[in-house]
Amino acid sequence: PLCSIACQQITNAVFKRNGVPEGVSTIINGGREVGEWLSNDTRVPLVSATGSTRMGKAVGAAVGSRLGRALLELGGNNAIIISDKADLDMSLIGAVFGAVGTCGQRCTSTRRLIIHDRVYDAFKNKLVKAYDQLRMGDPLDEKNHVGPLIDKDAVDMYLKALESAQEQGAHLLVEGGVLEGPGYESGCYVKPAI
């Protein structure tokens, strides 16, 4: 929520400098209850929401039932395309951050890589090496690269995604799994998988 609050403050300053009235753009942070209230309030002509497909279906149905407008950014399945002319080191930075930055929990997270066959093996080797070096732990500790998933539901979705991929014939280059031991007591720390 702090990031969205900071963005709203910047937006407010820009609007004020340009004579735009207050309230044109408002960010409201909250959980399901806040989302339901906002989606059902006829005073709100447009609801923009970013999140899971499940959340989007609920928001879309509620807003649509009152003939409001909804702008939904849901369950991204974003790809990075790596051509045979790509700078592989630069591409590696983008791919790793895109996939594991914020633990892969933002709508713009990278979920797929489309790699030209001429550079596939070289890039795959770099990616596996990079994943093997990732440190999971307290996100406030600068030594760590990856923090926890948001909750146990997210962990369950992660485990189901790994299971589903393997059932469909995927071969894991980097094994995932839930981390255990000191510092991982919440059960929400997982190892990023390829």
VEXMIRO-50582 format. One record per residue (C-alpha): residue in three letters; x negated, y, z negated. Coordinates in steps of 0.2 Angstrom, whole numbers. Each point is the difference from the previous one (the first is absolute). Last residue first. Layout:
residues N
{ALA, {X, Y, Z}}
...
END
This chain:
residues 194
{ILE, {-61, -114, 68}}
{ALA, {4, 1, -18}}
{PRO, {0, 14, -13}}
{LYS, {-3, -7, -18}}
{VAL, {15, 3, -11}}
{TYR, {2, 10, -16}}
{CYS, {18, 1, -6}}
{GLY, {-1, -14, -14}}
{SER, {-1, 14, -13}}
{GLU, {-14, -9, -8}}
{TYR, {-12, 4, 14}}
{GLY, {-13, 10, -11}}
{PRO, {-7, -16, -8}}
{GLY, {5, -16, 9}}
{GLU, {11, -4, 15}}
{LEU, {1, 6, 18}}
{VAL, {15, -5, 11}}
{GLY, {-5, -8, 16}}
{GLY, {-8, 4, 17}}
{GLU, {-12, -11, 10}}
{VAL, {-10, 9, 13}}
{LEU, {-1, -7, 17}}
{LEU, {18, -8, -3}}
{HIS, {5, -11, 15}}
{ALA, {18, 5, 6}}
{GLY, {10, -15, 6}}
{GLN, {18, 6, -3}}
{GLU, {0, -8, -17}}
{GLN, {-16, 9, -4}}
{ALA, {8, 17, 4}}
{SER, {16, -4, -10}}
{GLU, {-11, -5, -15}}
{LEU, {-10, 16, 1}}
{ALA, {16, 11, 2}}
{LYS, {8, -10, -15}}
{LEU, {-15, 4, -11}}
{TYR, {1, 19, 5}}
{MET, {19, 0, -3}}
{ASP, {-2, -8, -17}}
{VAL, {-14, 13, -5}}
{ALA, {11, 14, 6}}
{ASP, {14, -7, -11}}
{LYS, {-12, -1, -14}}
{ASP, {-3, 19, 0}}
{ILE, {-9, 14, 9}}
{LEU, {-15, -10, 7}}
{PRO, {-16, 3, -10}}
{GLY, {-15, 10, 5}}
{VAL, {-13, -2, 14}}
{HIS, {-16, 8, 3}}
{ASN, {-8, 0, -18}}
{LYS, {-16, 9, -5}}
{GLU, {9, 16, -2}}
{ASP, {10, -6, -15}}
{LEU, {18, 8, 1}}
{PRO, {6, -14, 11}}
{ASP, {-3, -13, -14}}
{GLY, {-6, -16, 9}}
{MET, {-4, -8, 16}}
{ARG, {-17, 1, 8}}
{LEU, {-2, -2, 19}}
{GLN, {-16, -8, 6}}
{ASP, {7, -16, 7}}
{TYR, {13, 11, 10}}
{ALA, {-15, 9, 8}}
{LYS, {-9, -16, 5}}
{VAL, {17, -7, 7}}
{LEU, {2, 16, 10}}
{LYS, {-18, 0, 7}}
{ASN, {2, -18, 5}}
{LYS, {17, 3, 9}}
{PHE, {-8, 15, 9}}
{ALA, {-14, -10, 7}}
{ASP, {11, -15, 5}}
{TYR, {14, 11, 8}}
{VAL, {-12, 12, 9}}
{ARG, {2, -7, 18}}
{ASP, {18, -7, -4}}
{HIS, {7, 17, -3}}
{ILE, {7, 2, -17}}
{ILE, {18, 3, -5}}
{LEU, {0, 2, -19}}
{ARG, {16, -2, -10}}
{ARG, {7, 6, -16}}
{THR, {-7, 17, -2}}
{SER, {9, 10, -13}}
{THR, {11, 15, 6}}
{CYS, {15, -4, -10}}
{ARG, {-11, 0, -16}}
{GLN, {-3, -15, -11}}
{GLY, {-16, -8, 8}}
{CYS, {-9, 1, -17}}
{THR, {0, 19, 1}}
{GLY, {-14, -2, 12}}
{VAL, {-1, -19, 4}}
{ALA, {6, 0, 19}}
{GLY, {-4, 17, 6}}
{PHE, {-15, 1, -10}}
{VAL, {-7, -16, 7}}
{ALA, {5, 4, 18}}
{GLY, {-6, 18, 0}}
{ILE, {-17, -4, -7}}
{LEU, {-2, -15, 11}}
{SER, {5, 10, 15}}
{MET, {-14, 13, -4}}
{ASP, {-13, -15, -1}}
{LEU, {7, -8, 16}}
{ASP, {-2, 16, 10}}
{ALA, {13, -5, 13}}
{LYS, {-4, -4, 19}}
{ASP, {6, -18, -1}}
{SER, {17, 7, -6}}
{ILE, {6, -1, -18}}
{ILE, {18, 3, -2}}
{ILE, {6, 3, -17}}
{ALA, {18, -6, -4}}
{ASN, {14, 6, -11}}
{ASN, {14, -11, -6}}
{GLY, {9, 13, -11}}
{GLY, {13, -5, -12}}
{LEU, {12, 15, 3}}
{GLU, {-1, 18, 4}}
{LEU, {18, 6, -1}}
{LEU, {9, 16, 5}}
{ALA, {18, 0, -5}}
{ARG, {14, 11, 5}}
{GLY, {17, 1, -9}}
{LEU, {16, -8, 6}}
{ARG, {5, -5, -18}}
{SER, {-2, -18, 4}}
{GLY, {-15, 4, 9}}
{VAL, {-9, 6, -15}}
{ALA, {4, -15, -10}}
{ALA, {-4, -12, 14}}
{GLY, {-16, 8, 5}}
{VAL, {-6, 1, -18}}
{ALA, {3, -18, -4}}
{LYS, {-7, -6, 17}}
{GLY, {-15, 11, -3}}
{MET, {-4, -7, -17}}
{ARG, {0, -18, 7}}
{THR, {-11, 6, 14}}
{SER, {-12, 6, -13}}
{GLY, {-6, 18, -2}}
{THR, {2, 18, 6}}
{ALA, {16, 10, -1}}
{SER, {7, 15, 8}}
{VAL, {18, 5, -5}}
{LEU, {9, 13, 10}}
{PRO, {16, 9, -4}}
{VAL, {-2, -1, -19}}
{ARG, {16, 8, -7}}
{THR, {9, -17, 3}}
{ASP, {-10, -8, -13}}
{ASN, {0, -19, 3}}
{SER, {-18, -1, 6}}
{LEU, {-7, 11, -14}}
{TRP, {9, -9, -14}}
{GLU, {-6, -17, 7}}
{GLY, {-18, 6, 2}}
{VAL, {0, 7, -18}}
{GLU, {6, -17, -7}}
{ARG, {-12, -10, 11}}
{GLY, {-15, 9, -6}}
{GLY, {-6, 18, -1}}
{ASN, {-9, 14, 9}}
{ILE, {10, 14, 8}}
{ILE, {-9, 11, 13}}
{THR, {9, 15, 6}}
{SER, {-1, 9, 17}}
{VAL, {11, 15, 4}}
{GLY, {2, 3, -19}}
{GLU, {-7, 17, 0}}
{PRO, {3, 11, 15}}
{VAL, {-13, 2, 14}}
{GLY, {-9, 17, 0}}
{ASN, {-16, -6, 8}}
{ARG, {-11, 2, -16}}
{LYS, {14, -8, -10}}
{PHE, {1, -15, 11}}
{VAL, {-19, -3, 0}}
{ALA, {0, 1, -19}}
{ASN, {14, -12, -2}}
{THR, {-8, -12, 12}}
{ILE, {-16, 0, -11}}
{GLN, {10, -3, -16}}
{GLN, {10, -14, 9}}
{CYS, {-17, -8, 5}}
{ALA, {-5, 1, -18}}
{ILE, {16, -8, -6}}
{SER, {-2, -14, 13}}
{CYS, {-17, -4, -6}}
{LEU, {5, 0, -18}}
{PRO, {14, -12, 3}}
END
